[in-house]
Amino acid sequence: MEAMLSGSCNGCLQRWSRFPYIGNFIDGLALSERDRSYLRYLKRIPPPLWSALPVPGYIGSRHSTLVSLFRYNLIFIMFFKSAILFTLASIASFGYAQTQTGDATFYETGLGSCGIFNTDSDFIVAVSAQFFDTFPGATANPNLNPVCNRQLTATTPAGKSVTVTVTDRCAGCQPGDIDLSPAAFDQLADPSVGRIHGVTWSLI
């Protein structure tokens, strides 16, 4: 790497890109101490200002290559961190995509926790407070909960199903329970039943 930087640098990035990022970028490269010091200097400067940096005499023509190497490393780190965050978010959401089991009831609709006004004829559902509040991405503002406007399909032990949209939070529901609009509940059983046990459902 030192030889690469001390002479002509055509193709430096291509050759360097074959080496994976391991440990600390600066300390991990086989650079001279002067080049390492310069990279540490770059590390303290916002990237937009790199092109306007005063170039020390001992760096000379190697400035553009060192800047390119450092920029390449930053892009790699950003991509790597994004991949990790995406993986963690996928893992966190996996459990919420699994089939849930609980009771199904119905309620008088209106303005729900998602900030959406519905009527009893709409096919909507309120999920349990535990499911709503801990859904990945949930914040203090329930209107912005990512579960809002998601659809789920509920199926009774008798095999009747209905697909509804999540627009509300059910404070009195146990984990796994759902509270349906009258119209949605009517697709599963007669309203006189009041409560259906053993309903399975999952987000779609």
C-alpha positions in Angstrom: 0.0 0.0 0.0 2.9 2.4 0.8 4.4 1.7 -2.5 1.1 2.3 -4.2 0.7 5.7 -2.6 4.3 6.8 -3.0 4.3 6.5 -6.7 1.8 6.5 -9.5 -1.7 5.9 -8.1 -3.5 4.8 -11.3 -5.8 2.0 -10.2 -5.1 2.4 -6.5 -8.7 2.3 -5.5 -9.4 -0.8 -7.6 -6.5 -2.7 -6.0 -7.4 -1.4 -2.5 -11.1 -2.3 -2.8 -10.1 -6.0 -2.8 -9.2 -5.7 0.9 -12.1 -6.0 3.3 -12.7 -3.4 6.1 -11.2 -4.9 9.2 -10.9 -3.0 12.5 -9.8 0.6 12.4 -9.4 1.9 8.8 -6.5 4.2 9.5 -4.5 2.0 11.8 -5.2 -1.1 9.7 -3.6 0.2 6.5 0.1 -0.3 5.8 0.7 3.4 5.4 3.6 5.6 6.6 3.0 7.5 9.8 2.8 10.8 7.9 0.0 9.4 5.7 -1.8 8.0 8.8 -1.6 11.4 10.4 -3.1 13.0 7.3 -6.0 10.6 7.3 -6.6 11.4 11.0 -6.6 15.0 9.9 -9.2 14.3 7.2 -11.3 12.4 9.8 -11.8 15.7 11.7 -12.9 17.7 8.6 -16.4 17.6 7.0 -16.2 15.8 3.6 -17.5 18.8 1.6 -14.3 20.7 2.6 -11.8 18.1 1.6 -11.3 19.5 -1.9 -10.4 22.9 -0.4 -7.9 21.5 2.2 -4.4 22.9 2.2 -2.1 20.0 1.1 1.0 19.5 3.2 4.2 19.3 1.2 5.0 15.8 2.4 1.7 14.6 1.0 1.9 16.2 -2.4 0.3 14.3 -5.2 -0.9 11.6 -2.8 -3.6 13.9 -1.4 -6.3 12.9 -3.9 -5.6 9.2 -3.4 -5.7 9.5 0.4 -9.0 11.5 0.2 -10.4 8.9 -2.2 -9.5 6.0 0.0 -11.0 7.7 3.0 -14.2 8.6 1.1 -14.4 5.0 -0.1 -14.1 3.7 3.5 -16.8 6.1 4.7 -19.2 4.9 2.0 -18.5 1.3 2.9 -19.2 1.9 6.6 -22.4 3.7 5.8 -23.6 0.8 3.6 -22.6 -1.7 6.2 -24.4 0.1 9.0 -27.5 0.5 6.9 -27.5 -3.3 6.1 -27.2 -4.1 9.8 -30.1 -1.7 10.7 -32.3 -3.2 7.9 -31.5 -6.7 9.2 -32.4 -5.8 12.8 -35.6 -4.1 11.7 -36.6 -7.2 9.7 -35.9 -9.4 12.7 -37.9 -7.2 15.0 -40.8 -7.2 12.6 -40.7 -10.9 12.0 -42.6 -11.8 15.2 -45.4 -9.3 14.4 -46.0 -11.0 11.0 -46.6 -14.4 12.7 -50.1 -15.7 13.3 -51.7 -14.4 16.5 -54.5 -16.0 18.4 -57.1 -14.4 20.7 -60.7 -13.3 21.0 -62.6 -11.2 18.6 -65.2 -8.6 19.7 -66.8 -5.6 18.1 -67.2 -1.9 19.2 -68.7 1.4 18.1 -66.3 3.0 15.8 -65.3 6.7 15.5 -62.0 8.5 15.7 -59.3 5.9 16.2 -55.8 6.1 17.6 -54.4 6.3 14.1 -56.2 9.6 13.7 -58.7 8.1 11.2 -62.5 8.5 11.5 -64.4 5.4 10.7 -68.1 4.3 10.7 -69.6 1.0 11.8 -69.9 -0.1 8.2 -66.1 0.1 7.5 -64.1 -3.0 7.7 -61.6 -1.9 10.4 -60.0 -3.3 13.5 -58.4 -2.2 16.7 -55.5 -4.3 17.8 -54.5 -4.8 21.5 -52.6 -1.9 23.2 -49.6 -4.2 23.7 -49.4 -5.1 20.0 -50.0 -1.5 19.0 -47.6 0.2 21.4 -44.7 -2.2 20.8 -45.0 -2.5 17.1 -41.6 -1.7 15.4 -41.3 2.0 14.7 -44.0 3.0 17.2 -43.5 6.5 18.7 -45.3 8.6 21.3 -47.6 9.8 18.5 -50.0 7.0 17.8 -51.1 8.6 14.5 -47.6 7.8 13.1 -47.6 4.1 14.2 -46.4 2.0 11.3 -49.1 -0.6 12.0 -51.8 2.0 11.1 -53.4 1.2 7.8 -51.9 -2.3 7.7 -54.3 -5.0 6.8 -54.9 -8.3 8.6 -57.0 -11.3 7.9 -58.8 -12.9 10.8 -60.2 -16.5 10.7 -62.6 -18.2 13.2 -62.3 -21.8 14.2 -65.4 -22.4 12.0 -63.3 -21.2 9.0 -65.0 -17.9 8.3 -62.6 -15.0 7.4 -62.5 -11.3 7.1 -59.8 -8.8 6.0 -59.7 -5.5 7.8 -57.6 -2.4 8.2 -55.9 -1.4 11.4 -57.0 2.0 12.5 -57.3 1.8 16.2 -55.9 0.6 19.5 -57.9 -1.5 22.0 -56.9 -0.7 25.6 -59.1 -3.4 27.0 -57.9 -6.2 24.7 -55.5 -8.9 25.8 -52.5 -9.7 23.6 -53.8 -11.5 20.6 -57.3 -10.1 20.9 -58.9 -7.9 18.2 -61.8 -5.5 18.4 -63.7 -5.3 15.0 -66.1 -2.9 13.6 -69.7 -4.2 13.6 -69.7 -4.8 9.8 -66.4 -6.8 10.0 -67.6 -8.9 13.0 -70.8 -9.7 11.2 -68.7 -11.5 8.5 -67.5 -13.9 11.2 -70.6 -14.5 13.4 -73.9 -13.0 14.4 -73.5 -10.0 16.6 -75.5 -11.7 19.3 -72.6 -14.0 19.9 -70.7 -11.0 21.2 -67.3 -12.7 21.5 -65.5 -15.3 19.3 -62.8 -17.4 21.0 -59.8 -18.8 19.2 -59.7 -16.4 16.3 -56.4 -16.5 14.4 -55.1 -13.5 12.5 -51.9 -12.1 10.9 -50.9 -9.0 9.1 -50.7 -9.1 5.4 
